[in-house]
Amino acid sequence: SQPLAKQHHLQFHAGYPPQLSHSLTRVSVVCSPFSGQLAAGTCEIVTLDRDSSQPRRTIARQTARCACKRGQIAGTTRARPACVDARIIKTKQWCDMLPCLEGEGCDLLINRSGWTCTQPGGRIKTTTVS
């Protein structure tokens, strides 16, 4: 089957208790039919830039390339770029793509603009999709 040509941008805002660092990550995940040797249904990180110049704050920008199968679109699984069922994105049921790390709890934001991942120690990372 032919990969789909899709572009999907996720903007990550990770919120932590005030005494810990804050981070902001912008992730661009591109599903492209010109994905070279990528196997269908897989993704690779192309660029990753981090800026830690501000105290207690990290800004990261990540771009990934995906070759998604028909019916899939770029998303996030276990905090990594992945091809996920397109219905998850259309219905904004973000937690169905398992975006959080193993052991973290996932909850939808009230307006379905993203999700939160809660670690056992109480630290919460909030992810919004744009």
FIKOLZA-1660 file (N, C-alpha, C; in steps of 0.1 Angstrom, whole numbers, plus 5000, padded with zeros to 4 digits):
% residues 130
   i   px   py   pz ch aa at
   1 5008 4988 5000  A  S  N
   1 5000 5000 5000  A  S CA
   1 5009 5013 5000  A  S  C
   2 5003 5023 4994  A  Q  N
   2 5011 5036 4993  A  Q CA
   2 5010 5043 5006  A  Q  C
   3 5022 5049 5011  A  P  N
   3 5021 5058 5023  A  P CA
   3 5012 5071 5019  A  P  C
   4 5007 5077 5029  A  L  N
   4 4999 5089 5028  A  L CA
   4 5008 5101 5029  A  L  C
   5 5005 5112 5022  A  A  N
   5 5012 5124 5024  A  A CA
   5 5004 5133 5034  A  A  C
   6 5009 5133 5046  A  K  N
   6 5003 5141 5057  A  K CA
   6 5013 5149 5065  A  K  C
   7 5009 5160 5070  A  Q  N
   7 5018 5167 5079  A  Q CA
   7 5010 5170 5092  A  Q  C
   8 5016 5168 5103  A  H  N
   8 5009 5169 5116  A  H CA
   8 5018 5175 5126  A  H  C
   9 5014 5186 5132  A  H  N
   9 5023 5193 5141  A  H CA
   9 5017 5192 5155  A  H  C
  10 5026 5188 5164  A  L  N
  10 5022 5187 5178  A  L CA
  10 5030 5197 5186  A  L  C
  11 5024 5205 5195  A  Q  N
  11 5031 5214 5203  A  Q CA
  11 5030 5209 5217  A  Q  C
  12 5041 5207 5223  A  F  N
  12 5042 5201 5237  A  F CA
  12 5045 5212 5247  A  F  C
  13 5037 5213 5257  A  H  N
  13 5040 5221 5269  A  H CA
  13 5040 5212 5281  A  H  C
  14 5052 5211 5287  A  A  N
  14 5054 5202 5299  A  A CA
  14 5053 5211 5311  A  A  C
  15 5044 5209 5320  A  G  N
  15 5043 5217 5332  A  G CA
  15 5047 5209 5344  A  G  C
  16 5055 5215 5353  A  Y  N
  16 5061 5208 5364  A  Y CA
  16 5058 5217 5377  A  Y  C
  17 5060 5211 5389  A  P  N
  17 5059 5219 5401  A  P CA
  17 5069 5231 5400  A  P  C
  18 5067 5242 5406  A  P  N
  18 5076 5254 5404  A  P CA
  18 5090 5251 5407  A  P  C
  19 5094 5243 5416  A  Q  N
  19 5108 5241 5420  A  Q CA
  19 5115 5232 5409  A  Q  C
  20 5108 5226 5400  A  L  N
  20 5115 5219 5389  A  L CA
  20 5115 5226 5376  A  L  C
  21 5123 5221 5366  A  S  N
  21 5123 5228 5354  A  S CA
  21 5111 5227 5346  A  S  C
  22 5109 5237 5337  A  H  N
  22 5098 5237 5327  A  H CA
  22 5104 5234 5314  A  H  C
  23 5096 5228 5305  A  S  N
  23 5101 5226 5291  A  S CA
  23 5090 5228 5281  A  S  C
  24 5093 5233 5270  A  L  N
  24 5084 5235 5259  A  L CA
  24 5090 5228 5247  A  L  C
  25 5083 5220 5240  A  T  N
  25 5088 5212 5229  A  T CA
  25 5078 5214 5217  A  T  C
  26 5084 5218 5206  A  R  N
  26 5076 5218 5194  A  R CA
  26 5080 5206 5185  A  R  C
  27 5071 5198 5181  A  V  N
  27 5074 5186 5173  A  V CA
  27 5067 5187 5160  A  V  C
  28 5074 5185 5149  A  S  N
  28 5068 5184 5136  A  S CA
  28 5070 5170 5132  A  S  C
  29 5059 5163 5129  A  V  N
  29 5059 5149 5124  A  V CA
  29 5053 5150 5110  A  V  C
  30 5061 5145 5100  A  V  N
  30 5057 5146 5086  A  V CA
  30 5056 5132 5080  A  V  C
  31 5044 5128 5075  A  C  N
  31 5042 5115 5068  A  C CA
  31 5044 5119 5053  A  C  C
  32 5053 5113 5047  A  S  N
  32 5056 5116 5033  A  S CA
  32 5057 5104 5024  A  S  C
  33 5052 5105 5012  A  P  N
  33 5054 5093 5002  A  P CA
  33 5069 5092 4998  A  P  C
  34 5077 5103 5000  A  F  N
  34 5091 5103 4996  A  F CA
  34 5099 5100 5008  A  F  C
  35 5097 5089 5015  A  S  N
  35 5103 5086 5028  A  S CA
  35 5115 5077 5026  A  S  C
  36 5121 5076 5014  A  G  N
  36 5133 5068 5012  A  G CA
  36 5132 5054 5017  A  G  C
  37 5141 5050 5025  A  Q  N
  37 5142 5036 5030  A  Q CA
  37 5134 5033 5042  A  Q  C
  38 5126 5043 5047  A  L  N
  38 5117 5040 5059  A  L CA
  38 5107 5029 5056  A  L  C
  39 5106 5020 5065  A  A  N
  39 5096 5009 5063  A  A CA
  39 5082 5015 5065  A  A  C
  40 5072 5010 5058  A  A  N
  40 5058 5015 5060  A  A CA
  40 5054 5013 5075  A  A  C
  41 5048 5024 5080  A  G  N
  41 5044 5023 5094  A  G CA
  41 5054 5027 5104  A  G  C
  42 5065 5033 5100  A  T  N
  42 5076 5036 5109  A  T CA
  42 5079 5051 5108  A  T  C
  43 5086 5056 5119  A  C  N
  43 5091 5070 5119  A  C CA
  43 5105 5071 5123  A  C  C
  44 5112 5082 5120  A  E  N
  44 5125 5084 5125  A  E CA
  44 5126 5099 5128  A  E  C
  45 5134 5102 5139  A  I  N
  45 5136 5116 5143  A  I CA
  45 5147 5122 5133  A  I  C
  46 5144 5133 5127  A  V  N
  46 5153 5139 5117  A  V CA
  46 5162 5150 5124  A  V  C
  47 5155 5159 5132  A  T  N
  47 5163 5169 5139  A  T CA
  47 5158 5170 5153  A  T  C
  48 5167 5174 5162  A  L  N
  48 5163 5176 5176  A  L CA
  48 5172 5187 5181  A  L  C
  49 5166 5199 5185  A  D  N
  49 5174 5210 5190  A  D CA
  49 5169 5213 5203  A  D  C
  50 5178 5216 5213  A  R  N
  50 5174 5220 5226  A  R CA
  50 5181 5233 5230  A  R  C
  51 5173 5241 5237  A  D  N
  51 5178 5254 5242  A  D CA
  51 5175 5255 5257  A  D  C
  52 5186 5254 5265  A  S  N
  52 5185 5255 5279  A  S CA
  52 5191 5268 5285  A  S  C
  53 5191 5278 5277  A  S  N
  53 5197 5291 5281  A  S CA
  53 5189 5298 5292  A  S  C
  54 5177 5295 5293  A  Q  N
  54 5169 5301 5304  A  Q CA
  54 5169 5292 5316  A  Q  C
  55 5170 5298 5328  A  P  N
  55 5171 5290 5340  A  P CA
  55 5157 5282 5342  A  P  C
  56 5159 5270 5346  A  R  N
  56 5147 5261 5349  A  R CA
  56 5137 5260 5337  A  R  C
  57 5142 5261 5325  A  R  N
  57 5133 5260 5314  A  R CA
  57 5141 5254 5302  A  R  C
  58 5135 5245 5295  A  T  N
  58 5142 5239 5283  A  T CA
  58 5132 5240 5272  A  T  C
  59 5136 5245 5261  A  I  N
  59 5128 5246 5248  A  I CA
  59 5134 5236 5238  A  I  C
  60 5126 5227 5234  A  A  N
  60 5131 5217 5224  A  A CA
  60 5123 5217 5212  A  A  C
  61 5129 5215 5200  A  R  N
  61 5122 5214 5187  A  R CA
  61 5127 5201 5181  A  R  C
  62 5117 5193 5177  A  Q  N
  62 5120 5180 5171  A  Q CA
  62 5112 5178 5159  A  Q  C
  63 5118 5173 5148  A  T  N
  63 5112 5170 5136  A  T CA
  63 5114 5155 5133  A  T  C
  64 5103 5148 5130  A  A  N
  64 5104 5134 5126  A  A CA
  64 5098 5132 5112  A  A  C
  65 5102 5121 5106  A  R  N
  65 5098 5117 5093  A  R CA
  65 5091 5104 5094  A  R  C
  66 5079 5102 5089  A  C  N
  66 5071 5090 5090  A  C CA
  66 5067 5085 5076  A  C  C
  67 5066 5072 5075  A  A  N
  67 5060 5066 5063  A  A CA
  67 5048 5058 5068  A  A  C
  68 5036 5065 5068  A  C  N
  68 5024 5059 5074  A  C CA
  68 5017 5050 5064  A  C  C
  69 5011 5039 5068  A  K  N
  69 5003 5031 5060  A  K CA
  69 4989 5037 5058  A  K  C
  70 4982 5033 5048  A  R  N
  70 4968 5038 5046  A  R CA
  70 4960 5036 5058  A  R  C
  71 4953 5047 5062  A  G  N
  71 4945 5047 5074  A  G CA
  71 4952 5051 5087  A  G  C
  72 4965 5055 5085  A  Q  N
  72 4973 5059 5096  A  Q CA
  72 4977 5074 5094  A  Q  C
  73 4981 5080 5105  A  I  N
  73 4986 5094 5104  A  I CA
  73 4997 5096 5115  A  I  C
  74 5005 5106 5113  A  A  N
  74 5016 5108 5123  A  A CA
  74 5010 5112 5137  A  A  C
  75 5015 5106 5147  A  G  N
  75 5011 5108 5161  A  G CA
  75 5022 5106 5170  A  G  C
  76 5018 5102 5183  A  T  N
  76 5028 5100 5193  A  T CA
  76 5024 5087 5201  A  T  C
  77 5034 5078 5203  A  T  N
  77 5032 5066 5211  A  T CA
  77 5044 5065 5220  A  T  C
  78 5041 5064 5233  A  R  N
  78 5052 5063 5243  A  R CA
  78 5062 5074 5242  A  R  C
  79 5057 5086 5240  A  A  N
  79 5064 5099 5239  A  A CA
  79 5074 5099 5227  A  A  C
  80 5071 5091 5217  A  R  N
  80 5079 5091 5205  A  R CA
  80 5070 5092 5192  A  R  C
  81 5076 5098 5182  A  P  N
  81 5068 5099 5169  A  P CA
  81 5064 5085 5165  A  P  C
  82 5051 5083 5160  A  A  N
  82 5047 5070 5155  A  A CA
  82 5035 5072 5146  A  A  C
  83 5033 5062 5137  A  C  N
  83 5020 5062 5129  A  C CA
  83 5009 5056 5137  A  C  C
  84 4998 5063 5138  A  V  N
  84 4987 5059 5146  A  V CA
  84 4974 5059 5137  A  V  C
  85 4964 5052 5142  A  D  N
  85 4951 5051 5135  A  D CA
  85 4946 5066 5133  A  D  C
  86 4943 5069 5121  A  A  N
  86 4938 5083 5117  A  A CA
  86 4925 5086 5125  A  A  C
  87 4917 5077 5129  A  R  N
  87 4905 5079 5136  A  R CA
  87 4908 5086 5150  A  R  C
  88 4919 5082 5156  A  I  N
  88 4923 5088 5169  A  I CA
  88 4925 5103 5168  A  I  C
  89 4931 5107 5157  A  I  N
  89 4934 5122 5155  A  I CA
  89 4920 5129 5151  A  I  C
  90 4912 5123 5143  A  K  N
  90 4900 5129 5139  A  K CA
  90 4890 5131 5150  A  K  C
  91 4890 5121 5160  A  T  N
  91 4881 5121 5171  A  T CA
  91 4887 5128 5183  A  T  C
  92 4900 5131 5183  A  K  N
  92 4907 5137 5194  A  K CA
  92 4907 5129 5206  A  K  C
  93 4907 5116 5204  A  Q  N
  93 4908 5106 5216  A  Q CA
  93 4923 5103 5218  A  Q  C
  94 4931 5114 5221  A  W  N
  94 4945 5113 5222  A  W CA
  94 4951 5102 5230  A  W  C
  95 4945 5099 5241  A  C  N
  95 4950 5088 5249  A  C CA
  95 4950 5074 5243  A  C  C
  96 4941 5073 5233  A  D  N
  96 4941 5060 5225  A  D CA
  96 4953 5057 5218  A  D  C
  97 4962 5067 5215  A  M  N
  97 4974 5064 5208  A  M CA
  97 4986 5061 5218  A  M  C
  98 4982 5060 5231  A  L  N
  98 4992 5057 5242  A  L CA
  98 5004 5067 5241  A  L  C
  99 5001 5080 5243  A  P  N
  99 5012 5090 5241  A  P CA
  99 5022 5090 5253  A  P  C
 100 5018 5086 5265  A  C  N
 100 5026 5087 5277  A  C CA
 100 5036 5075 5278  A  C  C
 101 5046 5077 5286  A  L  N
 101 5055 5067 5289  A  L CA
 101 5049 5056 5297  A  L  C
 102 5055 5044 5297  A  E  N
 102 5050 5033 5305  A  E CA
 102 5050 5037 5320  A  E  C
 103 5039 5035 5327  A  G  N
 103 5037 5038 5341  A  G CA
 103 5031 5052 5343  A  G  C
 104 5030 5060 5333  A  E  N
 104 5023 5073 5334  A  E CA
 104 5008 5072 5331  A  E  C
 105 5000 5080 5337  A  G  N
 105 4986 5080 5334  A  G CA
 105 4983 5091 5324  A  G  C
 106 4974 5088 5315  A  C  N
 106 4970 5097 5304  A  C CA
 106 4955 5102 5307  A  C  C
 107 4953 5115 5306  A  D  N
 107 4940 5121 5307  A  D CA
 107 4938 5131 5296  A  D  C
 108 4926 5132 5290  A  L  N
 108 4923 5142 5280  A  L CA
 108 4921 5155 5286  A  L  C
 109 4926 5166 5280  A  L  N
 109 4923 5180 5284  A  L CA
 109 4908 5182 5282  A  L  C
 110 4902 5190 5290  A  I  N
 110 4888 5192 5291  A  I CA
 110 4882 5196 5277  A  I  C
 111 4890 5204 5269  A  N  N
 111 4885 5208 5256  A  N CA
 111 4890 5199 5244  A  N  C
 112 4897 5188 5248  A  R  N
 112 4903 5179 5238  A  R CA
 112 4913 5185 5230  A  R  C
 113 4920 5195 5234  A  S  N
 113 4931 5202 5227  A  S CA
 113 4944 5195 5229  A  S  C
 114 4944 5184 5237  A  G  N
 114 4956 5177 5241  A  G CA
 114 4954 5167 5252  A  G  C
 115 4965 5164 5259  A  W  N
 115 4964 5154 5270  A  W CA
 115 4974 5157 5281  A  W  C
 116 4973 5151 5292  A  T  N
 116 4983 5152 5303  A  T CA
 116 4988 5138 5305  A  T  C
 117 5001 5137 5309  A  C  N
 117 5008 5125 5313  A  C CA
 117 5012 5127 5327  A  C  C
 118 5007 5119 5337  A  T  N
 118 5010 5121 5351  A  T CA
 118 5019 5109 5355  A  T  C
 119 5031 5113 5360  A  Q  N
 119 5041 5103 5365  A  Q CA
 119 5037 5099 5379  A  Q  C
 120 5041 5087 5384  A  P  N
 120 5038 5082 5397  A  P CA
 120 5041 5092 5408  A  P  C
 121 5052 5100 5407  A  G  N
 121 5056 5110 5417  A  G CA
 121 5048 5123 5417  A  G  C
 122 5038 5124 5407  A  G  N
 122 5029 5135 5407  A  G CA
 122 5033 5146 5396  A  G  C
 123 5044 5145 5390  A  R  N
 123 5048 5154 5379  A  R CA
 123 5039 5153 5367  A  R  C
 124 5034 5164 5362  A  I  N
 124 5024 5164 5351  A  I CA
 124 5030 5170 5339  A  I  C
 125 5030 5164 5328  A  K  N
 125 5034 5170 5315  A  K CA
 125 5021 5172 5307  A  K  C
 126 5018 5184 5303  A  T  N
 126 5007 5187 5295  A  T CA
 126 5010 5189 5280  A  T  C
 127 5003 5182 5271  A  T  N
 127 5006 5183 5257  A  T CA
 127 4994 5189 5250  A  T  C
 128 4996 5200 5242  A  T  N
 128 4986 5205 5234  A  T CA
 128 4989 5203 5219  A  T  C
 129 4979 5201 5211  A  V  N
 129 4981 5198 5197  A  V CA
 129 4977 5210 5189  A  V  C
 130 4985 5214 5180  A  S  N
 130 4982 5225 5171  A  S CA
 130 4984 5221 5157  A  S  C
% end
